[in-house]
């Protein structure tokens, strides 16, 4: 806006109508984007450039405005800029180092954006030229298209990442990015060559480093959980919630969709790699800390972050600081495993789209690794480590939401089993997630194997699991035709039947009380029609010469003890009812008949019920992880924002490093 100034008694318009003067650094950028060498007319050009405060927005915008052909015309100047950035990084003057670093970030990002569809070699050529690449990067064996990353394989930054994670101030500022970077580096050509980051991560045993990594992961997952809960509460208190209550639950599916939030596969991948590769990290899962969000502390303002989809950005520094406090006896404690279970209970609710399906799969893979680990099982089943875990439950018409205050304190394995039961109950739908169901049943089986082996008598409401498994069998049978067109349902049916066989054969060694074993028989007898129908279905298909003959016959053989129980007790129950003139027996009366007739029951010993195939990533999951890492890499690159790195923050960090 033009302004009026008064000078020497005269009124005149200011020069605001003229074009604003460009700052000197912008004029220097313009010279770089000319075809001439800017240092010809100004020998001190490069020296002066890095004394100027970087204008990242202008520099990135300039790179973005050029097409590929225009960029090639100024390739020599781009090479010079890159080279002088590298040189400035080695200087002692902190301002020059920081400005060179910011310029380098913008330059690499801009050139990469222009060369997305081309190979890494084209990017290397544009940044430094092939003739200088070997000298600048000292790469001896270019086996990958991403030659910059190959350089990082040869010249490891692993120790630098660990230093960030073990040092609280640097962890608060860069912990999230460090953990995500480590997860991506671990996945670089992991199936094709020896990846040094895999080897190094597997042997880390420094407690401060592992705890630092665990804190960063816990903070990111906890922040997601908190934001989800906030959105859920906001949704429930809104008009739509009132309308839903008024007309019943006809809108419940839509309501659930509204509070679905974007998941954070990057941090989940980091957790997976830590659990999968490093046995020492298992101890971090149980490391207690205050429940995030319950403890707060004043902190300096966090640097602003770009607005990105929920769950894809690191937690703010106030969240990070709040959990690095001494434990308070009056505050509910939590740990990384609890935070992860809560996170899993959210993302596993909705598996209708491919993105969330993959996220749920990764959660179950992590749980599989945990369920196979001896030490993890030890603290999962530890009676002295009881927690109140509030898992998220999918809204369903036939059940009420459990009150948080009524949740009991139990060993953590109970929460894992609750999560598996919840998944079983809530995903019987047309787009049946067969792979997730198989993984879910495998997690339960592996936990039972540990309980049988170590004779752990877990006080758990096993009836909920048995009921969920029987209902799942009923679903498979009632949707036989539709499901068989896409899946081998007999693999899942066999796993479910063998879980019951596990309880029948070994239940007396791990069920909490003799009455629990009686209740198992009661449930099998009560639901005998479902098992009878299953036997009829598999018998029909195993006697035909179709493609399911072998798979169905395995289920037929597996049902032998369940059928023996049904055929043994049912006539005795009917006889008891007839003798006592009772039309319908109560549960206690049925249990009385069961207890009185155990001695005459004959069961077959089935081999291998307590054995399982251990998880193997390379042989079965390679394709999944390749696709997942590609998706994460794209998302991380999209959310990078170098302009948030203020010169003041970088100078402060540089002073501590140097």
C-alpha positions as CSV (number, residue, x, y, z in Angstrom):
1,X,0.0,0.0,0.0
2,X,1.3,3.4,-1.0
3,X,2.2,5.6,2.0
4,X,2.2,9.4,2.4
5,X,5.3,11.0,3.8
6,X,5.9,14.5,5.0
7,X,9.3,15.9,4.3
8,X,10.3,19.6,4.4
9,X,6.6,20.6,4.5
10,X,5.9,18.8,1.2
11,X,3.5,16.0,0.8
12,X,4.5,13.2,-1.6
13,X,3.9,9.6,-2.3
14,X,6.4,7.1,-1.2
15,X,8.1,4.7,-3.6
16,X,5.9,1.7,-2.4
17,X,4.4,1.5,-5.9
18,X,7.8,0.4,-7.2
19,X,8.7,-3.3,-7.2
20,X,10.2,-4.4,-3.8
21,X,13.9,-4.7,-3.8
22,X,15.2,-8.3,-3.8
23,X,17.4,-9.4,-0.9
24,X,21.0,-10.0,-1.9
25,X,20.8,-13.8,-1.5
26,X,17.9,-13.9,-3.9
27,X,19.9,-11.9,-6.5
28,X,22.7,-14.4,-6.0
29,X,20.4,-17.3,-6.6
30,X,19.2,-15.7,-9.8
31,X,22.8,-15.5,-11.0
32,X,23.3,-19.3,-10.3
33,X,20.3,-20.0,-12.5
34,X,21.9,-18.2,-15.4
35,X,24.0,-20.1,-17.9
36,X,27.2,-18.0,-17.0
37,X,29.5,-18.9,-14.2
38,X,28.5,-16.4,-11.4
39,X,32.1,-16.3,-10.1
40,X,33.5,-14.9,-13.3
41,X,32.3,-11.4,-12.5
42,X,32.5,-11.8,-8.8
43,X,35.4,-14.0,-7.6
44,X,34.2,-14.0,-4.0
45,X,30.7,-15.1,-5.1
46,X,30.7,-18.6,-3.4
47,X,32.4,-17.3,-0.3
48,X,29.8,-14.6,0.2
49,X,26.8,-16.8,-0.7
50,X,27.1,-18.9,2.5
51,X,27.4,-15.9,4.7
52,X,23.8,-14.9,3.6
53,X,20.8,-16.3,5.4
54,X,19.3,-19.0,3.2
55,X,15.9,-18.3,1.5
56,X,14.8,-21.9,1.1
57,X,11.4,-21.0,-0.2
58,X,12.8,-19.0,-3.1
59,X,15.5,-21.5,-3.9
60,X,13.1,-24.5,-3.9
61,X,10.6,-22.5,-5.9
62,X,13.2,-21.6,-8.5
63,X,14.2,-25.2,-8.9
64,X,10.6,-26.2,-9.2
65,X,9.9,-23.6,-11.9
66,X,12.5,-25.1,-14.3
67,X,11.7,-28.0,-16.6
68,X,14.3,-30.7,-17.2
69,X,15.8,-29.1,-20.3
70,X,16.3,-25.7,-18.6
71,X,17.9,-27.5,-15.6
72,X,20.4,-29.2,-17.9
73,X,21.4,-25.9,-19.4
74,X,22.6,-24.7,-15.9
75,X,24.0,-28.1,-14.9
76,X,27.5,-26.7,-14.5
77,X,26.3,-24.1,-12.1
78,X,24.3,-26.7,-10.2
79,X,27.5,-28.8,-10.0
80,X,29.4,-25.8,-8.7
81,X,26.8,-25.0,-6.1
82,X,26.8,-28.6,-4.9
83,X,30.6,-28.7,-4.7
84,X,30.8,-25.5,-2.8
85,X,28.1,-26.7,-0.3
86,X,30.2,-29.7,0.4
87,X,33.4,-27.6,0.8
88,X,31.6,-25.2,3.2
89,X,30.5,-28.1,5.4
90,X,34.1,-28.8,6.2
91,X,34.8,-25.2,7.4
92,X,34.9,-24.0,10.9
93,X,32.6,-20.9,10.5
94,X,29.3,-22.2,12.0
95,X,27.1,-19.8,9.9
96,X,28.7,-20.9,6.7
97,X,28.3,-24.6,7.7
98,X,24.6,-24.2,8.6
99,X,23.8,-22.2,5.5
100,X,25.6,-24.7,3.3
101,X,23.7,-27.6,4.9
102,X,20.3,-25.9,4.3
103,X,21.2,-25.1,0.8
104,X,22.3,-28.6,0.2
105,X,19.0,-30.0,1.5
106,X,17.0,-27.8,-0.8
107,X,19.3,-28.6,-3.8
108,X,19.1,-32.4,-3.4
109,X,15.3,-32.3,-2.8
110,X,14.8,-30.0,-5.9
111,X,16.9,-32.1,-8.2
112,X,15.3,-35.3,-7.0
113,X,11.8,-33.9,-7.6
114,X,12.9,-33.3,-11.2
115,X,14.3,-36.7,-11.7
116,X,11.7,-38.9,-10.0
117,X,11.2,-41.1,-13.0
118,X,14.9,-41.5,-13.8
119,X,17.7,-43.5,-12.1
120,X,19.9,-42.5,-9.3
121,X,22.8,-42.0,-11.7
122,X,20.9,-39.1,-13.4
123,X,20.5,-37.4,-10.0
124,X,24.2,-37.9,-9.3
125,X,25.1,-36.4,-12.7
126,X,22.9,-33.4,-12.2
127,X,24.3,-32.7,-8.7
128,X,28.0,-33.2,-9.1
129,X,28.7,-34.7,-12.6
130,X,29.9,-38.2,-13.3
131,X,33.5,-37.0,-13.6
132,X,33.6,-35.8,-10.0
133,X,31.2,-38.3,-8.4
134,X,33.9,-40.8,-7.5
135,X,36.1,-38.1,-6.0
136,X,33.3,-36.5,-4.0
137,X,31.6,-39.7,-2.8
138,X,34.4,-42.3,-2.9
139,X,32.0,-45.0,-4.0
140,X,33.9,-48.1,-5.0
141,X,31.1,-50.4,-6.1
142,X,27.9,-49.0,-7.5
143,X,25.6,-51.9,-7.2
144,X,22.4,-49.9,-6.7
145,X,20.5,-47.3,-8.6
146,X,20.3,-45.2,-5.5
147,X,24.0,-44.4,-5.4
148,X,23.7,-41.9,-2.6
149,X,22.3,-44.6,-0.3
150,X,24.9,-47.0,-1.4
151,X,27.5,-44.5,-0.2
152,X,25.8,-44.5,3.2
153,X,26.1,-48.3,3.2
154,X,29.8,-48.1,2.8
155,X,30.4,-45.0,5.0
156,X,28.1,-45.9,7.9
157,X,26.1,-43.3,9.8
158,X,24.8,-46.0,12.2
159,X,26.8,-44.8,15.2
160,X,25.7,-41.2,14.6
161,X,22.0,-42.3,14.7
162,X,22.7,-44.2,17.9
163,X,24.2,-41.1,19.4
164,X,21.1,-39.1,18.6
165,X,18.9,-41.7,20.3
166,X,21.0,-42.0,23.4
167,X,21.3,-38.2,24.0
168,X,18.0,-36.8,25.3
169,X,18.3,-33.2,23.9
170,X,19.2,-34.5,20.4
171,X,16.6,-37.2,20.7
172,X,13.9,-34.7,21.5
173,X,14.8,-32.8,18.3
174,X,15.7,-35.5,15.9
175,X,14.7,-38.8,17.5
176,X,11.7,-39.5,15.2
177,X,13.6,-38.8,12.0
178,X,16.6,-40.9,13.2
179,X,14.4,-43.9,14.0
180,X,12.6,-43.7,10.6
181,X,15.9,-43.3,8.8
182,X,17.3,-46.3,10.6
183,X,14.3,-48.4,9.6
184,X,14.7,-47.4,5.9
185,X,18.4,-48.1,6.0
186,X,17.9,-51.5,7.5
187,X,15.6,-52.3,4.5
188,X,18.0,-51.3,1.8
189,X,18.7,-54.3,-0.4
190,X,18.2,-56.5,2.6
191,X,17.3,-59.6,0.5
192,X,20.0,-59.1,-2.1
193,X,23.3,-58.4,-0.2
194,X,24.7,-58.1,3.3
195,X,23.2,-55.0,4.8
196,X,25.6,-53.6,7.5
197,X,22.8,-51.8,9.3
198,X,21.0,-55.1,9.9
199,X,24.1,-56.6,11.4
200,X,24.8,-53.6,13.6
201,X,21.2,-53.2,14.8
202,X,21.0,-56.9,15.8
203,X,23.9,-56.5,18.3
204,X,23.2,-53.2,19.9
205,X,23.2,-53.7,23.7
206,X,23.6,-50.2,25.1
207,X,20.7,-49.6,27.4
208,X,20.5,-45.8,26.9
209,X,20.4,-46.2,23.1
210,X,17.7,-49.0,23.2
211,X,15.6,-47.1,25.7
212,X,15.9,-44.0,23.6
213,X,14.7,-45.8,20.5
214,X,11.8,-47.3,22.6
215,X,10.8,-43.8,23.9
216,X,10.7,-42.3,20.4
217,X,8.5,-45.2,19.1
218,X,6.3,-45.0,22.2
219,X,5.9,-41.3,21.9
220,X,4.9,-41.5,18.2
221,X,2.4,-44.3,18.8
222,X,1.0,-42.6,21.9
223,X,0.5,-39.3,20.1
224,X,-1.5,-41.2,17.4
225,X,-3.6,-42.8,20.1
226,X,-4.2,-39.5,21.8
227,X,-5.2,-37.8,18.6
228,X,-7.5,-40.7,17.8
229,X,-9.1,-40.5,21.2
230,X,-9.6,-36.7,20.9
231,X,-11.3,-37.2,17.5
232,X,-13.5,-40.0,18.9
233,X,-14.6,-37.8,21.8
234,X,-15.2,-34.9,19.6
235,X,-17.3,-37.1,17.3
236,X,-19.3,-38.6,20.1
237,X,-20.2,-35.2,21.6
238,X,-21.3,-33.8,18.3
239,X,-24.6,-33.5,16.6
240,X,-24.1,-36.6,14.6
241,X,-23.7,-38.6,17.7
242,X,-26.9,-37.3,19.1
243,X,-28.7,-38.2,15.9
244,X,-27.2,-41.7,16.0
245,X,-28.5,-42.2,19.6
246,X,-31.9,-41.0,18.6
247,X,-32.5,-43.3,15.6
248,X,-30.5,-46.3,16.9
249,X,-27.3,-47.6,15.5
250,X,-28.1,-47.5,11.8
251,X,-25.3,-45.0,11.2
252,X,-22.7,-46.7,13.3
253,X,-20.6,-47.8,10.3
254,X,-20.5,-44.3,9.0
255,X,-19.6,-42.9,12.4
256,X,-16.7,-45.3,12.6
257,X,-15.5,-44.3,9.2
258,X,-15.5,-40.6,10.2
259,X,-13.0,-41.2,13.0
260,X,-10.6,-43.4,11.0
261,X,-7.2,-41.8,10.9
262,X,-4.1,-42.3,8.8
263,X,-1.7,-44.8,10.3
264,X,2.0,-44.5,10.9
265,X,3.7,-47.4,9.1
266,X,7.1,-45.7,9.3
267,X,7.3,-45.9,13.1
268,X,5.6,-49.3,13.0
269,X,8.3,-50.6,10.7
270,X,11.0,-49.2,13.1
271,X,9.3,-51.1,16.0
272,X,9.2,-54.3,13.9
273,X,12.9,-54.1,12.9
274,X,13.9,-53.5,16.6
275,X,11.8,-56.4,17.9
276,X,12.7,-58.8,15.0
277,X,16.4,-58.1,14.9
278,X,17.5,-57.2,18.4
279,X,16.7,-59.6,21.3
280,X,17.9,-56.9,23.8
281,X,15.1,-54.6,22.6
282,X,12.6,-57.0,24.0
283,X,13.4,-55.7,27.5
284,X,12.4,-52.1,26.3
285,X,8.9,-53.3,25.6
286,X,8.2,-53.7,29.3
287,X,10.1,-50.6,30.4
288,X,7.6,-48.6,32.5
289,X,7.0,-44.9,32.0
290,X,4.1,-42.6,33.0
291,X,1.0,-42.8,30.8
292,X,1.5,-40.2,28.1
293,X,-0.9,-37.3,28.3
294,X,-1.3,-37.7,32.1
295,X,1.9,-35.9,33.0
296,X,2.8,-32.5,31.7
297,X,5.8,-30.2,32.1
298,X,6.6,-26.8,30.8
299,X,9.0,-26.9,27.8
300,X,10.3,-24.5,25.2
301,X,8.1,-24.1,22.2
302,X,8.5,-26.8,19.6
303,X,9.7,-25.9,16.1
304,X,6.7,-25.6,13.8
305,X,6.0,-28.6,11.7
306,X,4.2,-28.8,8.3
307,X,0.5,-29.8,8.4
308,X,0.4,-33.4,7.3
309,X,-2.1,-36.2,7.7
310,X,-2.6,-37.5,11.2
311,X,-0.2,-40.1,12.3
312,X,2.6,-39.3,9.8
313,X,4.5,-36.6,11.8
314,X,6.6,-37.0,14.9
315,X,5.1,-36.0,18.2
316,X,5.8,-32.5,19.4
317,X,8.5,-31.9,21.9
318,X,6.1,-31.4,24.8
319,X,4.9,-35.0,24.4
320,X,8.5,-36.2,24.3
321,X,9.6,-34.2,27.4
322,X,6.5,-35.3,29.4
323,X,7.4,-39.0,29.3
324,X,11.1,-38.5,30.3
325,X,10.2,-37.8,33.9
326,X,10.5,-39.8,37.1
327,X,7.6,-42.2,37.7
328,X,4.9,-40.9,40.0
329,X,3.1,-43.4,42.2
330,X,-0.2,-41.7,41.7
331,X,0.0,-41.9,37.9
332,X,-1.0,-44.9,35.9
333,X,2.1,-46.3,34.3
334,X,2.4,-47.7,30.9
335,X,5.0,-49.2,28.6
336,X,5.8,-49.5,24.9
337,X,4.0,-52.8,24.6
338,X,0.8,-51.3,26.1
339,X,1.0,-48.3,23.8
340,X,1.5,-50.6,20.8
341,X,-1.5,-52.8,21.8
342,X,-3.7,-49.7,22.0
343,X,-2.4,-48.5,18.7
344,X,-3.0,-52.0,17.2
345,X,-6.6,-52.0,18.6
346,X,-7.3,-48.8,16.6
347,X,-5.7,-49.6,13.3
348,X,-7.0,-53.2,13.2
349,X,-10.6,-52.0,13.5
350,X,-10.8,-51.0,9.9
351,X,-9.1,-53.2,7.3
352,X,-11.4,-52.5,4.4
353,X,-8.8,-50.5,2.3
354,X,-5.5,-51.9,1.4
355,X,-3.5,-49.3,3.3
356,X,-5.1,-50.2,6.7
357,X,-5.0,-53.9,5.8
358,X,-1.2,-53.7,5.5
359,X,-0.9,-51.7,8.7
360,X,-3.0,-54.4,10.6
361,X,-0.8,-57.1,9.0
362,X,2.4,-55.4,10.3
363,X,0.9,-55.1,13.8
364,X,0.1,-58.9,13.8
365,X,3.6,-59.7,12.5
366,X,5.1,-57.7,15.4
367,X,2.9,-59.6,17.8
368,X,4.0,-62.9,16.2
369,X,7.6,-62.0,16.8
370,X,6.8,-61.1,20.4
371,X,4.8,-64.3,21.0
372,X,7.7,-66.4,19.8
373,X,10.2,-64.8,22.1
374,X,10.9,-66.6,25.4
375,X,11.8,-63.5,27.4
376,X,8.8,-61.5,26.0
377,X,6.5,-64.3,27.1
378,X,8.1,-64.3,30.5
379,X,7.1,-60.7,31.2
380,X,3.8,-61.1,29.3
381,X,2.8,-63.8,31.7
382,X,4.4,-62.3,34.8
383,X,1.8,-62.1,37.7
384,X,3.8,-59.3,39.3
385,X,3.4,-57.0,36.2
386,X,-0.3,-56.2,36.1
387,X,-1.7,-53.4,34.0
388,X,-5.1,-51.9,33.1
389,X,-5.1,-51.8,29.3
390,X,-7.9,-49.9,27.7
391,X,-8.1,-51.3,24.1
392,X,-10.3,-49.6,21.6
393,X,-13.3,-51.7,20.6
394,X,-15.2,-51.4,17.4
395,X,-18.8,-50.1,17.8
396,X,-21.2,-53.0,17.4
397,X,-25.0,-53.1,17.7
398,X,-25.2,-56.0,20.1
399,X,-22.8,-54.8,22.8
400,X,-22.2,-51.8,25.0
401,X,-18.9,-50.0,25.4
402,X,-17.0,-51.2,28.5
403,X,-16.3,-48.5,31.1
404,X,-12.6,-47.7,31.5
405,X,-12.9,-47.8,35.3
406,X,-14.1,-51.4,35.3
407,X,-11.0,-52.7,33.6
408,X,-9.1,-55.2,35.8
409,X,-5.4,-55.2,36.3
410,X,-4.0,-58.3,34.7
411,X,-0.8,-59.7,33.2
412,X,-0.1,-58.2,29.7
413,X,-0.8,-61.4,27.9
414,X,-4.5,-61.0,28.7
415,X,-4.5,-57.7,26.7
416,X,-2.9,-59.5,23.8
417,X,-5.5,-62.2,23.9
418,X,-8.3,-59.6,24.3
419,X,-7.0,-57.9,21.1
420,X,-7.0,-61.2,19.2
421,X,-10.5,-62.1,20.4
422,X,-11.7,-58.6,19.4
423,X,-10.3,-59.0,15.9
424,X,-11.9,-62.4,15.5
425,X,-15.3,-61.1,16.6
426,X,-15.3,-57.9,14.5
427,X,-14.0,-59.0,11.0
428,X,-16.4,-61.7,9.9
429,X,-17.4,-59.9,6.7
430,X,-17.7,-60.3,2.9
431,X,-14.2,-59.0,2.2
432,X,-12.8,-61.6,4.5
433,X,-9.2,-60.8,5.7
434,X,-8.0,-64.4,5.6
435,X,-4.3,-63.6,6.0
436,X,-5.0,-61.5,9.1
437,X,-7.2,-64.2,10.7
438,X,-4.5,-66.8,10.1
439,X,-1.9,-64.6,11.8
440,X,-4.3,-63.9,14.7
441,X,-4.9,-67.6,15.4
442,X,-1.1,-68.2,15.1
443,X,-0.4,-65.6,17.8
444,X,-3.0,-67.3,20.2
445,X,-1.4,-70.7,19.4
446,X,2.1,-69.5,20.2
447,X,1.0,-68.0,23.5
448,X,-0.7,-71.3,24.4
449,X,2.4,-73.3,23.5
450,X,4.4,-71.1,26.0
451,X,1.8,-71.6,28.7
452,X,1.8,-75.4,28.2
453,X,5.6,-75.6,28.1
454,X,6.0,-73.5,31.3
455,X,2.8,-74.6,33.0
456,X,1.5,-71.1,33.3
457,X,-2.0,-71.1,34.7
458,X,-3.4,-67.9,33.4
459,X,-6.5,-66.5,34.9
460,X,-8.3,-65.4,31.8
461,X,-11.9,-65.5,30.6
462,X,-11.2,-68.4,28.2
463,X,-14.9,-68.7,27.4
464,X,-14.7,-65.5,25.3
465,X,-12.0,-67.0,23.2
466,X,-13.8,-70.3,22.8
467,X,-17.0,-68.6,21.8
468,X,-15.2,-66.3,19.3
469,X,-13.6,-69.3,17.7
470,X,-16.8,-71.3,17.4
471,X,-18.6,-68.3,15.9
472,X,-15.8,-68.0,13.4
473,X,-16.3,-71.6,12.4
474,X,-20.0,-70.9,11.9
475,X,-19.2,-68.0,9.7
476,X,-16.9,-70.1,7.5
477,X,-19.5,-72.7,7.1
478,X,-22.4,-70.3,6.4
479,X,-20.3,-68.5,3.7
480,X,-18.6,-71.6,2.3
481,X,-19.4,-71.0,-1.4
482,X,-18.4,-67.3,-1.4
483,X,-15.2,-67.8,0.7
484,X,-14.0,-70.9,-1.2
485,X,-14.0,-68.9,-4.4
486,X,-11.1,-66.8,-2.9
487,X,-9.6,-68.7,0.0
488,X,-8.7,-72.1,1.3
489,X,-10.9,-71.9,4.4
490,X,-9.8,-75.3,5.6
491,X,-6.4,-74.0,6.6
492,X,-8.0,-71.6,9.0
493,X,-10.6,-74.2,10.1
494,X,-7.8,-76.7,10.9
495,X,-6.0,-74.1,13.0
496,X,-9.2,-73.3,15.0
497,X,-9.9,-77.0,15.6
498,X,-6.3,-77.6,16.7
499,X,-6.6,-74.8,19.2
500,X,-9.5,-76.7,20.8
501,X,-7.4,-79.9,20.6
502,X,-4.6,-78.0,22.4
503,X,-7.1,-77.1,25.2
504,X,-8.5,-80.7,25.3
505,X,-5.1,-82.4,25.3
506,X,-3.0,-80.1,27.5
507,X,-5.6,-77.8,29.2
508,X,-5.2,-79.5,32.5
509,X,-1.6,-78.2,32.6
510,X,-2.3,-74.5,31.9
511,X,-6.0,-73.7,32.5
512,X,-6.3,-71.9,35.9
513,X,-8.7,-74.3,37.6
514,X,-10.3,-77.7,37.1
515,X,-13.6,-75.9,36.6
516,X,-12.1,-74.1,33.6
517,X,-11.5,-77.5,32.0
518,X,-15.1,-78.5,32.8
519,X,-16.3,-75.3,31.1
520,X,-14.3,-76.1,28.0
521,X,-16.3,-79.4,27.7
522,X,-19.5,-77.6,28.4
523,X,-18.9,-75.1,25.5
524,X,-18.0,-78.0,23.1
525,X,-21.2,-79.9,24.1
526,X,-23.4,-76.7,24.1
527,X,-22.2,-75.8,20.6
528,X,-22.1,-79.4,19.3
529,X,-24.3,-78.6,16.3
530,X,-21.5,-76.3,14.9
531,X,-18.9,-79.0,15.2
532,X,-21.4,-81.5,13.7
533,X,-22.0,-79.2,10.7
534,X,-18.3,-78.7,10.2
535,X,-17.7,-82.4,10.2
536,X,-20.5,-82.9,7.6
537,X,-19.0,-80.2,5.4
538,X,-15.4,-81.5,5.5
539,X,-16.5,-85.1,5.1
540,X,-18.5,-84.2,2.0
541,X,-15.5,-82.4,0.4
542,X,-12.9,-84.9,1.5
543,X,-14.8,-87.8,-0.2
544,X,-15.1,-85.9,-3.5
545,X,-12.3,-85.7,-6.0
546,X,-12.2,-81.9,-5.9
547,X,-9.4,-79.5,-5.2
548,X,-10.2,-79.3,-1.5
549,X,-10.1,-83.1,-0.9
550,X,-6.7,-83.2,1.0
551,X,-7.3,-79.9,2.9
552,X,-10.8,-81.0,4.1
553,X,-9.6,-84.5,5.1
554,X,-7.0,-82.9,7.5
555,X,-9.9,-81.2,9.3
556,X,-11.9,-84.4,9.4
557,X,-9.0,-86.2,11.2
558,X,-8.4,-83.2,13.5
559,X,-12.1,-83.4,14.7
560,X,-11.7,-86.9,16.1
561,X,-11.5,-85.9,19.8
562,X,-14.1,-83.1,19.6
563,X,-16.5,-85.7,18.1
564,X,-15.5,-88.2,20.8
565,X,-16.4,-85.7,23.5
566,X,-19.8,-84.9,21.9
567,X,-20.7,-88.5,21.2
568,X,-19.6,-89.6,24.7
569,X,-21.4,-86.9,26.7
570,X,-24.5,-86.1,24.7
571,X,-26.3,-89.5,25.3
572,X,-25.5,-89.3,29.0
573,X,-26.9,-85.8,29.3
574,X,-30.1,-86.8,27.5
575,X,-30.3,-89.8,29.8
576,X,-29.8,-87.6,32.9
577,X,-32.6,-85.3,31.6
578,X,-35.0,-88.2,31.0
579,X,-34.4,-89.9,34.3
580,X,-34.9,-86.6,36.2
581,X,-37.8,-85.4,34.0
582,X,-36.0,-82.2,33.1
583,X,-36.8,-80.7,29.7
584,X,-33.8,-78.3,29.7
585,X,-30.7,-78.7,31.9
586,X,-29.0,-75.8,33.5
587,X,-25.2,-75.3,33.0
588,X,-24.5,-76.7,36.5
589,X,-26.5,-79.8,35.8
590,X,-24.6,-80.4,32.5
591,X,-21.3,-79.9,34.3
592,X,-22.3,-82.4,36.9
593,X,-22.8,-85.0,34.2
594,X,-19.5,-84.1,32.6
595,X,-17.6,-84.4,35.9
596,X,-19.2,-87.8,36.6
597,X,-18.2,-89.3,33.2
598,X,-14.6,-88.2,32.5
599,X,-13.3,-91.6,33.5
600,X,-15.1,-93.4,30.7
601,X,-14.0,-91.0,28.0
602,X,-11.4,-92.2,25.5
603,X,-9.4,-89.7,23.5
604,X,-6.6,-90.1,21.0
605,X,-3.2,-88.5,21.5
606,X,-2.5,-86.1,18.7
607,X,1.0,-85.2,17.9
608,X,2.5,-81.8,17.1
609,X,-0.2,-79.7,18.7
610,X,2.3,-77.7,20.7
611,X,4.7,-77.2,17.8
612,X,4.7,-74.4,15.3
613,X,6.8,-73.0,12.4
614,X,8.8,-70.0,13.5
615,X,8.3,-66.7,11.7
616,X,10.6,-66.1,8.7
617,X,10.6,-62.8,6.9
618,X,12.8,-63.5,3.9
619,X,11.0,-66.6,2.7
620,X,7.4,-65.5,3.2
621,X,7.2,-61.8,3.7
622,X,9.7,-60.3,1.3
623,X,7.2,-59.0,-1.2
624,X,5.1,-57.4,1.6
625,X,8.0,-55.5,3.1
626,X,9.3,-54.3,-0.3
627,X,6.0,-52.8,-1.1
628,X,5.6,-51.4,2.4
629,X,9.1,-49.7,2.4
630,X,8.3,-48.2,-1.0
631,X,5.1,-46.7,0.4
632,X,6.8,-45.4,3.5
633,X,9.7,-43.9,1.6
634,X,7.3,-42.0,-0.7
635,X,5.3,-40.7,2.4
636,X,8.5,-39.6,4.2
637,X,9.8,-37.8,1.2
638,X,6.4,-36.1,0.7
639,X,6.4,-34.8,4.3
640,X,9.9,-33.5,4.4
641,X,10.1,-29.8,5.0
642,X,13.5,-28.2,5.2
643,X,12.2,-24.7,5.6
644,X,11.2,-25.6,9.2
645,X,14.9,-25.9,10.1
646,X,15.6,-22.4,11.4
647,X,19.1,-21.1,11.2
648,X,19.1,-20.4,14.9
649,X,18.3,-24.0,15.8
650,X,20.9,-25.3,13.4
651,X,23.5,-23.0,14.8
652,X,22.7,-24.1,18.3
653,X,23.1,-27.7,17.3
654,X,26.3,-27.1,15.4
655,X,27.8,-25.5,18.5
656,X,27.1,-28.7,20.5
657,X,28.5,-31.0,17.8
658,X,31.6,-29.0,17.2
